[in-house]
Amino acid sequence: MDVFPNQSNIMLLVFFVLLAVKIYSFVSSLTFSAESYEAAGKLTKPAWTIILGLAVVLQLLFSTSSLLLHLIFTVAAFVYLADVRPALAGLTRR
């Protein structure tokens, strides 16, 4: 008897949602110029692209191991989306 029949489906959905967030963050980080990052007072463009690129690669290659690193890189992707991206977008609208 399967106690949690939908657990694997939910975990698979969470995996793909977090992967999509990380890929979107990575691609978004590539679209802004390096000067925009400096003008917004954020980490440099190479730093953000490396962090977010590593997040994508880590999730694709090591999906079941190193859960602490997954958590750290997921938080980094959400920090980029919640703090850095709006600051960069605000600069380009002016």
N, C-alpha and C positions, 0 to 999 in steps of 0.2 A: 504494500500500500504506500502510495506516494503522499507524504504529509504536506509538502508544499509543491503542488503540481505546476504552479505558474512562476515559481521562483527563478528558474533558469531563463524564462522568457523575459521577466522583468529585468534581470541582470544584463541580458543581452541588449535590451532597449536602453538601459542606462549607459552601457558601454558605447553604443552608437551615438547617443545624444551628446555625451561628453566628448567623443571623438569629433563630432560635428562642431561643437563649440570651440575646440582647440584648433581645428582646421580653419574655421572662420576667423578666429583671432590671429592666427599666423598670416593668412592671406591679407587681412586688414592691416596688419603691421607693415606689410610690404608696400602698401598703396600710398603711404605718407612719406614725404621727403625727410631727410635727416635733419634739415634745418627746422622743420616743424617740431620735432621732438625736443630740440634745444630751446626753441622759443616757448614751448609749453612748460619747460622746466622739468622734464621727465627723463628717465633713462634714455640712452642713445638708441638710435634705430638698430644698429647691430646687436646691442644687448637684448632688446625685445625680440628681434627675429630669432636669435639663437635660443632664448628661453622658450619661446613658443614653438619653434621648430623641434627642439628637443622634446617638448611635451607631446607633439604628434608622433614622433618616431618612437618614443618610449611606449606610448599606448599601443602603437601598431605592433611593435616587436616583442614587448614584454607585457602582455595584457594581464597575466595572472600573478606575476611576481612584483615585488617592490611596491607594495601598496602605499607606503609613506611617500615615495617619490611621485606616484600618481596623484596623491592628494595635494602635494606641494605644487605640481605643475597645473593641476586643475584650478587651484586658488590663483595662481599666476595668470591664467587665461581669464578668469573672472575679474581680476584686478585690472587687467588690460581693458576689458570691455566696459567696466564700470567707471574707471578713472582716466586712463590714458586716452582711449579712443575718443571720448567726448571732448577732452581738452584739445586734441589734435583737430577734430572736426570743427570745433569752435574757431580755431585759428584760420581755417581755410574758408569759412563763410564771410569773414570780414573783408 
